[in-house]
Amino acid sequence: QIACEQGTSKECGCCFGDYAPKSMLMCEVGHMFCVGCVRRYVEESVFGTAANLTGALPCPHTATPACTKVLPAFTVRAALSCELKRRFDKRQAEDALLRANLPGLVKCPFCDLAVEIHPDQRILKCPRESCRRESCKLCGEASHIPLRCSEVERHTEAQARVSVEERMTQARVRICSFCKTSLYKEEGCNKITCRCDKKLCYICREQITNGYAHFCQHPRNPGQDCHKCKKCCLWTSTKEDDEQAVREAKQAALLELQENDPDALKLDKRPIGPSERM
């Protein structure tokens, strides 16, 4: 308020509010932002699917053309609480490991510590003092040598039902083929961007390398299939897409279960999936 009265205030490049210059943070070329906007930007990047955090964040200035500089890490940290700094540093480390693309990098399923092991090594022995647990690299469960992954636990009736429902739930999630991050869309077009900056199609789940050419370019009425090509649609109903994926996942899981264990669901008559409980 004093800065506004004295005419020395500066405008935040995100929210366009006026603030005292000494309370603001700057990118490498001097674009200024309030602490609140920077903190929210970091929170979305840490907890969401925003740009990667390898070293620094891209400048969030809203002007056109977009600023190509970054917010230096020491500048960003000045706006964060101790807990958010810890999570920010953890996310930075995760993205650095992701970009390293190490072939033998495996995460401990019990504590999320990333460990590099030999490609032929099947069991991960977590070196973290607070964990020290052994897990199977293939299935992520506790070490079960000499049993194979498929032999660890035989499905009971209830377990079989739960396994089908888990497949149905996972059908709503898209997995980035590059970094294996789980993605979920509530609205927008079917070209989605992962936090590793790779693009993938929400319909066919394949990585997009040719931009919007991946999608059908022919005009047609909404909701109708194209009769000129078999390409994916750029705009569809996310709700209908997810429901279709869930139905297909359920049928595939039931067929697989029927082949492996025909009696698994014979005694369990409870409904499978939320749609059957309506």
N, C-alpha and C positions, 0 to 999 in steps of 0.2 A: 504494500500500500504506500509506503514511504517513497519507494522507487517510482511508482506511478505518479505521485504528487510532484516529485522532483523532475519527472520527465526522463529518467534514466532507465526505465524498465525495458526489457527485451521480450519479444514474442516467442513462445515455444513453437518449434517447427511441427509439432504433432497436434496439440490441442488448441493452439493459437491463443492461449492465455498469456497475460503479462506477468513477468516475474523479475525479481532483482537479479542482475547479471551474476553476482557472486554465488547465487544459489542454483545456478543452472550448469548443465554439462554440455560439452561440445564434441563434435566429430573432428576429424583431422583437418577439415577446411573451415571450421568455425560455425557450422550450423548448430544452433543452440536448442536445448530441450530441458524441460523441467524434470525434476527428480521423479515425480509421480509417473510421467510417461515412460521414462527409461526403465523404472522398476516394473511397470506393467509389460513393457516390451520384453524384458528379460524373463519374466514369469511365463509369458506365452511361449518363449523359445525353450525354456527349461521343461515346462510341463506339456507343451503342445507339439506341433509339427512344423514350427517355423524354421527359418534358415539354420544351417549348422552352426555350431559354436566353436569352431576350431580357431582359437586365438582371439577373435573379435567379432562383433555384430555389425552387419551392414548398417549404414546410416539410414534412419527411418524418415528422413526429411520428405515431405509430401510434394515438394515443388517438381515441376517438369522442365527439363529432363531430370530423372532421378539422380541423386548423388551416388557416386561410385566409391566413396570413401567409407571408412568404418568408424565405429565408436571404440576407441582403444580399451583394452581390458581393464587398465587401471582406472579409467574414467567410469566404466560400467560398475566396477566394484564399489565405487564411492557411493552409489545409490542403493546398495543392497544391505539387507539385514544379515546377521551372522549365518542364519539358517539358509537364506537364499544364496549367500556366497558359497556355502558348502555344496548346495545342489548345483549351482552354476559351475563350480570347479569340476564336479562329478560329471556333468553333461559335457563339458569341454573334453575331459579325458575319454569319455565314451565315443565322442565324435572323432577324436584323434585316432583312436584304435580302429574305428570304422574305416577311416580314410587310409590307414596303413594296409588294410585288406590282407592281413596275415592268414595264410592257409591253415595254420594249426591253432587259431585262436578259438577258445571255448569258454563259455561262461558257466560258472558254478551255479546250478539251479537252486541252491540253498541260500547263497549270499550275493549272487550276481558279480562276483569277482571274475574278471577276465584273465585267463591263464593260457599261455602258449604251450601246447603239448605236441609231441611227435604225431604225424598223421596216422601212423599205425597203432598208436596207443589208444586203447578203448576205454580205460578207466581214468577219470580225472580225480586226482587227490588234491583237494583244495589246500593251498598253503596258508590260508588266513588262520591266525591263531584262534579266533573266536568261532571258527567253523570246523576245519579239519575233516570234513565229511568226504566220502568217496561216492562218485556218481558215474553213471554210464553215459558216455559221450553220445551214443546213438539215440537213446530214448529219454535221457534227462532224469531217469529215476535213480534211486540208490543202487549202488553196485550190486549186481545179482549173478556174478560169475559163480558157477559154470553154466547157468541157465541162459537161454537166448531171451531176447526182449519179449518175444511173443509167449514165452513160457513162464514169465514172472508171476502172473496172476490169472487164474481162470475166472471168466465172468460168471457171476451169479445172475439171477433174473433181474434184480434191481440194478446191478452194475451194468448190465447190458443196456437197460433202458437209459441210464444216465450217460453212457458212452454215446448213444444215438443223439441225445439232447445236446451233448457237448459238440458233436459234429454239426448239428443244426445251428448252434450259437456261433461257431467258428465260421460258418458259411457267410455270415454278415460282415466278416472282417476280411479286408484285402491285405495281402502280404507283399511288401516291396521285394521284388526278385533280386535287388542289388544288396540291400542292407538288412532285409528280413524284418523291418519295422512293421507293426500292425497298423492299418489305416482303416478309418470308418468315416463315411460321408453321410451327412444329414440333408444337404441340399447342394445345389450348384450343378455344373456340367459334369460329364463323365471323364474328363481329363483331370486327374488329380496329381498333386505334387507331394512327394515324400520329403521328409526333413533332410535327406541326403541329396535333394534337388533332382532326383530322377522322376520322370513322368510315367504314369501307368494308367491303363484304361480300367474304369470301374466295372465295365461290362464283362470283357473277356479276361481281365486281370493280367494282361500282357504289358511289358514295358513299351512305352511309346518312344520311338526314335525319329519319327518323321512328322512331328507336330500334329496339326489338325488334319493332315492328310490321312491319318489313321481312321478317321470317321467318315461316314457317308456324306457326300457333297450334293446329293440329288434332292430337289424340292419334293415334298410330299406332305400329306395331311398328318397332324400330330397323332401319335399312337399307332400309325400304320407302318408296316414293314416296307422296305424299299424293294422294288422288283427289278432294279437295274444292277444292284451290287449286294454283297454280303457283309459289307463293313458295319462296324458298330455305330450306334446312334450317339450323337454328342449330347442330346438332351432326352432324358427319359425320367420316369417316376422312380425316385430312389426307393420309396416304399414298395412298389411293385417289383422292382429288381431284387430287393432283399428277400421278399416273400418267395419269389421264384427260386432264388438260390437256396433258401432254407428247405423248400419242398424237395428240390433235387438232392440236397445233401442227406435229407432224411431217407429218401428211397434208396440212395446208394449205400448208406450205412446199414439199413435193414437187409438189403440183399447180401452185403458182405457178411453181416452177422449170421444170416440164414445159412450161408455156405460154410462158415467156420464152426457154427454151433447151433444147429437147428432147434435145439430145445431151450435155448437161452431165454426167449421171451414167451415160452409156452405157458408158464404159470403166472407170469406177471401181467395182469390185465389193466394196470393203471395207464392213463393216457400218456402219449409221448409228445412232448412239445407243447408250447402255450396255446397253439391253435386248437388243440383237441380238448382244452380245458374251458373253452369259451362257453 
